[in-house]
Amino acid sequence: MKALKLKQSVRINGSHFNPEIVAMLNAARRNAPETQDGAVWVTSANDSTHKKGSKHYTNEAFDIRTKNVVGGPDIIKLWAKNIQIELGPDYDIVNEGDHLHLEFDKKV
């Protein structure tokens, strides 16, 4: 399994990761393709600026770097698809080009 690393600016506000964040981090690591540095990088969590109402602010979303993935866009799409399959419909995995956005979004 790939090493999980946090970009220096990443901040998690709160006393703990909720179970959904832990599930997403683990799924991202388990399904990670080869990377140039052997790591899965979290580039944003509850930090930086996100759109109003973003789940980043409620510790239900984070972003993962894709520019270090070996193999290009098709491999990144497959990574996102495999994370989605593992986590199921209550999670949204969005390929935003330079990163994957992962969020817990409980469907009613």
C-alpha positions in Angstrom: 0.0 0.0 0.0 1.3 3.5 -0.9 2.5 5.9 1.8 0.0 8.6 2.7 1.5 12.0 2.9 0.0 15.4 3.7 1.0 18.5 1.8 2.5 21.0 4.4 -0.4 23.4 4.1 -3.1 20.7 4.8 -5.1 21.3 8.0 -7.7 19.2 9.6 -9.8 21.3 12.0 -11.3 19.1 14.7 -10.1 16.5 17.2 -10.3 13.4 15.0 -11.0 12.0 11.5 -14.5 10.7 11.2 -15.0 7.1 10.0 -16.0 8.3 6.5 -12.7 10.2 6.0 -10.7 7.2 7.2 -12.6 4.9 4.8 -11.9 7.3 1.9 -8.2 7.6 2.8 -7.9 3.8 3.0 -9.7 3.3 -0.3 -7.5 5.9 -2.1 -4.4 4.2 -0.8 -5.6 0.6 -1.5 -6.5 1.5 -5.1 -3.6 3.9 -5.8 -1.8 3.4 -9.1 2.0 3.8 -9.4 3.2 7.2 -8.5 6.5 8.9 -9.2 7.3 9.2 -5.5 5.5 6.2 -4.2 3.0 8.3 -2.2 -0.6 9.3 -2.1 -0.6 13.0 -1.4 -3.5 14.8 0.4 -3.4 18.3 -0.9 -6.3 19.9 0.8 -8.7 19.0 3.6 -10.4 21.6 5.9 -8.0 24.4 4.9 -7.5 26.8 2.0 -10.5 28.3 0.2 -13.3 26.1 -1.2 -16.7 27.0 -2.6 -19.5 28.0 -0.2 -21.1 24.9 1.4 -18.1 22.7 0.6 -17.8 19.5 2.5 -14.2 20.3 3.1 -15.3 22.7 5.9 -17.2 19.9 7.7 -14.3 17.4 7.5 -16.2 15.3 5.0 -14.0 15.9 1.9 -10.4 16.1 0.9 -8.3 16.3 -2.3 -5.6 13.9 -3.6 -2.8 14.9 -6.0 -2.9 13.3 -9.4 0.1 15.0 -11.1 2.4 12.4 -9.6 0.5 9.4 -11.1 2.4 7.3 -13.6 0.4 6.5 -16.7 -1.7 9.5 -17.4 -5.4 10.4 -17.5 -6.8 6.9 -18.2 -5.0 5.5 -15.1 -6.4 8.4 -13.0 -9.9 7.7 -14.2 -9.5 4.1 -13.3 -8.3 5.0 -9.9 -11.3 7.2 -9.3 -13.6 4.5 -10.6 -12.1 1.8 -8.3 -12.3 4.1 -5.2 -16.0 4.7 -6.1 -16.7 1.0 -6.5 -15.1 0.3 -3.1 -16.9 3.0 -1.2 -20.3 2.9 -2.8 -23.0 5.4 -3.5 -22.7 7.5 -0.3 -19.4 8.9 -1.6 -18.6 11.1 -4.5 -15.2 10.8 -6.3 -14.7 13.6 -8.7 -11.7 13.9 -11.1 -10.9 17.6 -11.2 -7.9 17.3 -13.5 -5.0 18.1 -11.2 -6.6 16.2 -8.2 -9.3 13.8 -7.1 -11.9 15.3 -4.8 -13.3 12.7 -2.4 -16.3 13.4 -0.3 -18.9 11.7 1.9 -22.3 12.6 0.6 -24.9 10.4 2.3 -27.8 9.7 -0.1 -31.2 9.8 1.5 
